[in-house]
Amino acid sequence: MGKAVGIDLGTTYSAISILNESGNAEILANRDGERTTPSVVYFQDDGSVLIGTMAKRSAAVAPLDVVDFVKRQMGNPHWRFDAANGRQFSPEEVSALILKRLKEDAELYLGDGAVTDAVITVPAYFDDARRRATRDAGRIAGLNVLRVLNEPTAAALAYGAEARKDGTLLVFDLGGGTFDVTVMTITKDVYDVKATDGLHELGGKDWDDRLMAWLNQQFQNEGGPDLTETFESEADLREKAEAAKRTLSQAPSTKVILSGGGVTKSLTVSREQFESLTVDLLNQARDLTISLIEETGLGWAGIDHVLLAGGSIKMPMVARMLEEISGRPPLRASNSDELVALGAGIQAAIEAPAAGTPQPRVIVRDVTSQGLGVAVLADDGSGRLINSIVVPRNTKIPAKGSDAFVTSVEGQTELHVQVTQGDDEDLAFVKEIGDQRLTIPPYPKGAPVRVEFAYDIDQMVSIAVYDLTTDSLLGSFEVDNTANLSDEDIRAASVHNNDTEVG
């Protein structure tokens, strides 16, 4: 039998874990001896790829052949990377190469069989298209994806397994590219998520971008050229900005040496300057956290523990902000950037118990991250379409929800079911994730129909539509999100992935 692993497929770094024979989640080091692998892919001229630290180091010398931050493109049907050999890669295919590297590294580390199954984590606020894209990336990499698990839930699983503390927990998860905040209760190994919120484009990369822009401006003020004018100098600037950010988490100031156009300058940046440059980014996370606490009705008095997760929480401004708004210092694990992967390993053991390994006695009850609904005519006679939510955000999953509607014209013979994901009434601020046209008898205007949603444990969506006049099923369908690859695309990508050598 193959082994089941947990994978944190991160924006900037990824990690893989397994439940060992002692019943503890364990990070599996990659072939370079590292506990995390940079989520960076370097496409070489011969068709092979480098992934990880060597790919990250190649960004400054071959920036046009290197892909990073691909997680932010998951579910984007328009994004493609043009490799040097002329082939185009979708976000799913690039992510699949990272997953293939993690899979091979795990098999090398374990040394006793194939890794076949995986739980892969995603930001809690990922929508249907991004979740499906993540699952598809796993399929392309040759993995049976057991579960797509929310990252804050995974972090809480790892924390609970080690701390053994019951109570109400707020998980503040700030990674390299995404932010989630989740409130849950832990009671005797039952993890019951109450509410979640987040931003899929807020993370350490945004802090890096701000520091890059500031350093570049200071360099130009000192007589240097614009370092963003060439791909090579911009990649070098990014690398130095990221290194400076990491140093400022430990020291009050640091020096950055920049060169370009025959000019070399040593620039000093202080932690205070860095925090001033990025305070609005932190405030976005702060405001969402406060809003979620208000939404749950618990207040800070109802929160027993505040847990930090994700690599970007190492910036001192994060813990300081959380202590200010919560009135207590947050919990910071020594391996905060590994918590999500460790929790995924625990969930993998739950989904696919291995012989000889203690099975965790854990129950996870998660919630929907975004509302589900349909587009309907507003009842004000304006003829405009609005979003009618059928399954509200933060509903327990797996979930079902239904609502009744009526036909809008006399003798109407077709229903156009437009499925939406999002929480706003205005269709401009939600996402259409699927649609279906169903034939109905030519009833008088106002004939009733019922739309029923089912939301599974991975937050995938299926819909059934009923004719309430005859009490019969008009049709049912799963959301076939046009933002995602087709089954034929996935099969073709899987063949190519299998033939691609990764290093």
Protein Blocks (a to p, Z undefined) as FASTA:
>chain_A
ZZdddddddfkbccdddddfkopacddddfkopabdcdbddddfkopacehjklmmmmmm
mmmlpcehklmmgoiakbccddfkopacdfklmmmmmmmmmmmmmmmmnonaccfbdcdd
ddfklcfklmmmmmmmmmmnopacfbacdfklmmmmmmmmmnopacddddddddfkbccd
dddddeehiacdfbdcddfbbcfklmmmmmmmmmmmmmmmnopacfklpmklmmmmmmmm
mmmmmmmmmpmbdcddddeehiacdddddfklmmmmmmmmmmmmmmmmmmmmmmnonojm
lpmbdcdedjklmpmklmmmmmmmnopacdddfklmlmmmmmmmmmmmmmmccehiacdd
dddddddfbdcddddddfkhnopacdddfbdghiacddddddddddfbehiabdcdddde
djbfblklcccfbdcddddddddehiacdddddddfkopacdddddfklopafbdcdddd
fkbccfklmmmmmmmmmmpccZZ
